[in-house]
C-alpha cells in the first residue's frame, strides 16, 4: 500500500474513532445556579420529585432514577401518584398530601439534536524521500468532513420548601448524549448534589 493511501486510511480511522467516542459518552454540567441568600442549609426528610416537559416514559425513568440516586431521603416519584397529564393544581395537592417537606421540580426545557461535522484532514501524496521535500510539501488533498449528531438537553431543577412554598435553589443543566434516560436521571441527581455540596448547602 502506498504511504499516501495508508496515511489517508489512518486519518479516516482516527476521525471515525473520535466520532464514536464522542457519540457514546454523555456529560452533564450546570450552566447557571441560583440560591436564596437567606438559605444556609437544604435538607429534606421526604422529597417529592416531579419531571415535566417530556413524555410519560421519560418522566418515569427520570423520577425513578433520581429517587434511586438519593438514598438519604425518602423520595416520592410523581409518576407513582399522578398521571403525566395531571393539571398543575392536582400536582400541588399531591405534594401536600405526600407530607413531603421538599419538592423538586425538574423541567425538560428542550431536547434537541444538534448536527455538525468534524473537519477533514490534510493529506500529502507521494513517497517520502531522504530529503525534506516530502515532509515540507503542501497538502495535496483533504479528507471529507465527517457528519456528527448530538442529543442536547437543557433541564432546569428547582427545589422548594413545601411548608412555605418557597423556592430555595434553582439551576440549569446542559446534558449532551446521555446513554439512557435512566442514566440521565442519575446524572441530574449527582450533578445537583455535587453543586449543593460545593456551595455548603448540604453535607
Buried (B, 14 or more C-beta within 10 A) or exposed (E): EEEBEEBBEEBBEEBEEEBEEBEEEBEBEBEEBEBBEEBEEBEBEBBBBBBBBBEEEBBBBBBBBBBBBBEEBBBBBBBBBBEBEBEEEEBEEBBEEBEBBBBBBBBBEEBEEEEEEBEBBEBBBEEEEEEEEBEEEEEEEEBEEBEBEEBBBBBBBBBBBBEEEEBBBBBBBBBBBBEEBBBBBBBBBBBBBEBBEEEEBBE
